[in-house]
Amino acid sequence: MGSQRNTFVTEFKFLFADNGDVSIMKQTCVAGAVAFALIMAGCNSASNSANAKLENKIRINGAGATFPNPIYAKWFDEYHKLHPQVEINYQSQGSGAGIRQLLAGTVDFGASDMPMTDQQLSQAKFAVLHFPTVLGAVVATYNIPGVTQELNFTSGALAGIMLGKIKKWNDKELTRSNPGVTMPANDIVVVHRSEGSGTTFVWTDYLSKVSPEWKSKVGTGASVSWPAGLGAKGNEGVSGLVKQTPYSIGYVELVYAIQNQMPFGKVRNASGAFVKADLTSVTAAAASAKVPEDFRVSITNPPGKEAYPIASFTWLLIPEKIPDADKENTLKDFLKWMLVDGQKMTQALSYAPLPSEMVAKETAAIPKIQ
């Protein structure tokens, strides 16, 4: 831009020679030309700086749980609006896939509805940090033509259905908990996840705590050998299959049932109360949790009359050592933003925000990322 400014000055000196009457005009025009040139230089400099900033994009890739995908999509979009040079690409593929890709080093972070096991952590070539992001619930959603009432489920009913032992909707275990509801004699169609899933982990973790038979025959895991039912991929797939299959029942994260306008039942908790999943009951589920320093904890089947029994934290899985300084600083900044501004967006999507004590502990843990 300096050469352009010199050109302006030279041209005006040529047009207005120093001949008395035009001296003032010459000086004024030269000054104006210089000012215009400087303004143009500043504009170009600002434009070039902005373009350089946008060209220097920071791309971060993650994969994992479908359980928190609605809130993650919201967060990553809002964070991008604040930081246009940052793109966080998240693939909602299931917790199992997220852990595998993290361990393989093909993503910058993973996401899971189940904490990594000691065995998985020992297999990792790097230390992995767990950061809880929100609280959510897994609900029993169903499609029973002619039944419009909200159903009550005991732990025995849910375990019996999933084990394939309770085969009819008018089984005594169901009718006893739902007086006044005419339950059909039709066969129950079970729908479960087909892939490794944190939602499945939460569901089976609960069933293992309330049913000795389930624990001994099936157990807890992201992927289990199902005694009965049809498989579908993701919370989205289970929701869709239940909606299109009469007399079916499946388990999905609360927000998927709400978004798809699907009925879901109350579940009897450890105190004997039938409780519906909502922000209050999910928050109550975490109230008595004793959270360890590494944040790996299960909160299914907790004590408390108001606690919903099938609730869980969900976690971002982040390497402790990140070689790329830009990615390291961006992930640390995102976590700080998520723990403050991000928590204000959770309730609109039917997730419960983290307890304040958890926020404080996580904030203190962020500097561990290096």
N, C-alpha and C positions, 0 to 999 in steps of 0.2 A: 504493500500500500504506500510505502515511502516514495517509490518512483512515480506513482500517480500524483502524489502531492506536489512533487517537484515539477511535473508537467504543467499542473494548474498554475503554479507561480511563474514559470517561464513564459507561458502564453499570455498572462496578464501583463507582465513586464513589457512584452513586445507590443501589445496593443496600446498601452498607456505609457508613453515615454515621459520622462521627467521634464515637462515643458511648461511648468508654471500652473496654468489654469486647470490642467487635468491631474495635477500632483495628488490632490486630496482624493479624487475619484480613484486614482491608481492604488493608493494605499488602502482605501476602503475595499476595493474589489479583491486585492491580494489577500487582505485579512479574511474576507469572506470565503475566498477559495480555500485558504488554508484550513479554516474552521470546518468547511464542508468535507474536506479531505479527511480531517481527523475524525469527524463523526462517522464517515463511511468506513474508516479503518476500524473504529471501535465496534461498529455493527458487524463487520466481517469477522473480527476477532471473537465476539460473543457467539456468533453463529458457528464458527469453526470449533469453538470450545464445546458448544452444546452437541454438535455433530460427533466430535471426538468422544464425548462422554457416552453417547448412545451407541457409537460403534464399539466401544469397550464394554460390551455386555458381559455380565456375569451369569453364566448358565449353571444352575444346580439341578441335578436329577435325583428323584427319589421314587420309591415304590413300596407298596405294602397294603395295609389294611383298607378294606372297603367300609368298615364300621364308621370311621371318622371322615370319609371322603367328602361329604357335603360341607363340613366346617373347614376342612383343609382347602377345598376349592375356593371358598369364600376368603379365607386368610391369604392365600397366595395371590389372589386377584387384588385384594386391597393393598397388600404390601407392594405389589408391582406398581400400583398407582402412585404410591409414595416414592418408590425408587424405580423409575422406568428402565434403568439399565440392568435391573435384576429380573431374571426369568427363572422361576422355580417350577420345574416340570414334574408333576406327580402322577404316577401310574397306579390306579386303584386295582390291584391284582390279588389281594389277599395277604394276610400276615405272613403265611409260610413263604410266599414268593418274595416278600419284602426282606425277610431274614436271609433267604438264600442269596439274593442279589447283593445284599450288603456284605455278606461273607465272601462272595466272589469278587467284590470290588467293582461291580458294574454300575453302582449308583453311589451318590454322595451321602445319602442317608436312607434308612429304612423306616418303616412304620408298622406297628404291631399292636393288636389288642391283647396280646399275652406277653409277659416279660420273657426274654431269652432265658433258656435253661443254663445251668452251670456247664453242661456238656457243650452246648452251642457256643457259649462264651469261650470255652477252652479251645474250641476249634478255630476261633477267629485269629487272624494274623495280627490283629491290633485290638486294643482295648475299646470296648463299646460302652457308651454312656446312655442311660435311659432317662428321657424327659417326659413325664406325664403331660398331656395337653388338655384333655377334657374328661368329664365323666359321662358315660352313656349307659343305656339299658338294652338288654336283649329281651324281646317280648315273644310270646306265643301268639302268632296270628293265624286266623282260620277262615275258611270259606264254607259255611254251612247254609245251603239254601233254605229259606224259611225261618231261620233263627236270626233275630235282630237284636236280641238282648246281649249285654256284655256278660261273658262267661267267667266263672271262677274255676281256677285250676289248683288242685293240691299237688304237692311234690310227688305223691304216689301216682296221681293221674298222668302227670307229664312223663315220669320215668316209665310207667306202664305202657303208654302210647309209643314212646321212642323204642322201647324194648320189643314192641310188637305183641305184647301180651294183652293190652286193651285194644280190641279190634273194632268195636262198634261205638258209635257216638252215644248210644243209649246205655252204655255200661254203667253199673251202679256207682262206680267211683266218680263218674261225671254227673250223673243225675242227683246224687246225694248232695253235691256241692252247689247245685243249680236248681233249687226248688222253684217251681212255677214255670220252668222252661221245658218245652216239649222237645226232647232230643230225638232225632231220627234214628232209625235202626240201620242206617247205611254204614258201610265199611269206612274206616278212617284211612285216609291216604297221607302218609308221612312224607314231608319234603325236607331235605337236609342239604347241606353244602356238599359239593362234589370235589372241592379242592381243599388244600390246607388253609385253615381259616382261624383267625383270632376270635371271630364270633362263635365258631364251633368250640374253641377252647373255653370261652366263658360259659357257654351252654352246658358243655360236658363237665366242666369244673363244678358247676352248681349241682348237676345230677349226681356226680360222684360223692358230693357232700351229704346229699339227702337220701340216697338210695344205695345201700350196701350191694344190692344185686347189680345195679348199673356199674358200680365201682369195680366189682370183681369180674364182670363179663365184658365190659366195654372200656371203662376208665376215662381218664381225662386226656385230651390232646387236641391239636389243631386239625388232625386228620385221624379218624377212628374207623373201625370196621362196624358199619351200621347194621343192626339186626333187621331193620325194615326200612322201606321208603324209596323215594326217587331223589336223585341228586341234581342240583342246579348250581351254577357258578355265581359266586358273589351274592351279597345282599340283594342286588338288583334281580338276579336270576331266581332266587328263592321267592322274592316278592311276586315276580311275574308268574311263576309256576303255581303258586298258591291261588293267585287271582283267577287263573284260567282252569283250575282243577276243582270241581265241586267236591265237598266233604273232605277237604285237605286241611292239614295243619303244618306249620313250619315255624322256624325261629329267625327273626331278623332284628337288626338294630332299630330302636324306637323310631328314629326319624324316617326310615323307609316305610314303616307302617302308616305314619301320619301323612307323608307326602303322597302315598298311593291310596289314601282314604280306606285303609284296611282295618277291620276290627281286631283288637287284641285283648287278651283276658287279664284279669287280676290273678295274682299268684299268692298263695298262702305263705307267709314268711315264717321265720323261726319262732316268732312270738304267737303264731296262730292266727294272725290277721290277714285277710285278703287285701292285697295292696296293688293299686294300679301304678304302672311306671309313669312318672312325671318328674319335673325338676325337683320338687320337694322330696319325693321318696328316694330318688337317686342320690341327692345330696345327703339324705339321712343315712344311706347305705355306707357312705364314706366316713361318717362322723366318728365311728368307733375304731377305724382302721389305725393300726400301728405301722407307720410307714418307715422302712429301713433307709439307710443312707443311700443305697443304690436305687431306691424307688421301685423295686420289684416286689409287688404285693398283690394278693387276691382279696377281693372284698365281697365275694359271693356268699349268700346265706348268712348275712351279718345279724347280730342282735339288734333289737329296737323295733318297737311296735309300728313305726311309720316307715321303716326301711323296706325298699323294694329288693327282693332277694337275688335278682340276676342282673347285677350292675358291675361295672368295671371302669377302671382308668384305661386310657389308650396312650401309647407311648411313641415318641419319635426316638429312633435309634441312631445315634451320631458317633462317629469315630472320635476317640479322644485326641488323636493326632491327625491334622489335616494339612498336607504339604502345601496346598495352594492357599496363599495368604488371603487373597480376595474372597475365596469361598469360606475360609475360616471366619473372617470378620463378618461376612454377610450372614452366615448361619447363627453366629453369636448375637448379632443385632436383631435378626428375626426372632430368636427365642425371647429376647428382652421385650420386643414389641408384642409377641404372642401372649406373654405372661401379664401384660397390662392392657393394652388396647384390644388385643385379640379376645381376651376373656369377656369383654363387653358384648361380643357378637354371638356368644354361644347359645343363649337362651332362645333366640329367635329361630334357631334350628333344632330345638329340643334336646340340646346337650346341657349338662350342668357345669357351671364354671368350677375351676379348681378351688379348694379351700385356701384361705389366705395363708395358712401355715405352710401349705405345699408350695405356693408361689414364692414365699420367702426362701424356702430351702432350695428350690430350683434356681432362683436368681443367684444364690451363693455358689451353686455348682457350675454355672456357665463358664467361669474362668478356667475350669479344668480342660476345656477345649483349647488346644494349642496348635 
